[in-house]
Amino acid sequence: MPRTGEHSEQQPAIRSDRFFKLHNFWFFATREGAAVGPFDSKEGAVQAVSDYVEFVQKAGPEALDFFTSEARYAV
């Protein structure tokens, strides 16, 4: 299924599963490479993607900077 802005006559990009399990918890990876989680189930992680997309659509630049590939993890 094409994403917004993709044309159906083009071959779709190869996409990997963005969900993964680590130490009995589920996470999802953003396009920017950030891991978001933990969630108790894959279903919880899948639902969280919708919440994440809504957040990204509404967040300001400073909040979005946290999720870039140059983001530093809090200590």
C-alpha positions as CSV (number, residue, x, y, z in Angstrom):
1,M,0.0,0.0,0.0
2,P,1.5,3.4,-1.0
3,R,2.1,6.0,1.6
4,T,1.0,9.6,1.2
5,G,3.0,11.1,-1.7
6,E,3.9,7.8,-3.2
7,H,2.6,6.9,-6.6
8,S,1.0,3.5,-7.1
9,E,2.7,3.0,-10.5
10,Q,6.1,3.0,-8.7
11,Q,7.4,0.0,-6.9
12,P,6.8,0.4,-3.2
13,A,9.9,0.8,-1.0
14,I,11.0,-2.2,0.9
15,R,9.8,-1.8,4.5
16,S,10.9,-3.8,7.5
17,D,8.8,-4.6,10.5
18,R,9.2,-1.7,12.9
19,F,8.1,-3.8,15.9
20,F,10.5,-5.8,18.0
21,K,10.6,-7.6,21.3
22,L,13.4,-7.1,23.8
23,H,13.5,-8.7,27.3
24,N,9.8,-9.6,27.1
25,F,8.7,-6.0,26.2
26,W,7.7,-4.6,22.8
27,F,9.0,-1.5,21.1
28,F,8.6,0.2,17.7
29,A,11.2,2.0,15.7
30,T,10.5,5.4,14.2
31,R,11.7,6.4,10.7
32,E,14.4,8.5,12.5
33,G,15.7,5.4,14.2
34,A,14.4,6.0,17.8
35,A,13.0,3.0,19.7
36,V,9.7,3.8,21.5
37,G,8.5,1.6,24.3
38,P,8.4,-0.5,26.3
39,F,4.9,-2.0,25.9
40,D,3.6,-5.1,27.5
41,S,2.3,-6.5,24.1
42,K,2.7,-6.0,20.4
43,E,-0.9,-4.8,20.3
44,G,0.0,-2.1,22.7
45,A,3.0,-1.1,20.6
46,V,0.8,-1.1,17.5
47,Q,-1.7,1.2,19.2
48,A,1.1,3.5,20.4
49,V,2.1,4.1,16.8
50,S,-1.2,6.0,16.2
51,D,-0.5,8.0,19.3
52,Y,3.1,8.7,18.1
53,V,1.9,9.9,14.7
54,E,-0.6,12.2,16.3
55,F,2.1,13.6,18.6
56,V,4.5,14.2,15.6
57,Q,1.8,16.0,13.7
58,K,1.1,18.4,16.6
59,A,4.6,18.7,18.3
60,G,6.9,21.7,17.9
61,P,10.4,21.5,16.5
62,E,12.1,21.2,20.0
63,A,10.0,18.2,20.9
64,L,10.7,16.6,17.5
65,D,14.4,17.0,17.9
66,F,14.4,14.4,20.6
67,F,13.4,11.8,18.0
68,T,16.0,12.6,15.4
69,S,18.9,10.2,14.7
70,E,21.3,12.7,16.5
71,A,19.1,12.5,19.6
72,R,21.0,11.9,22.9
73,Y,19.6,9.6,25.5
74,A,18.7,11.0,28.9
75,V,21.0,9.8,31.7
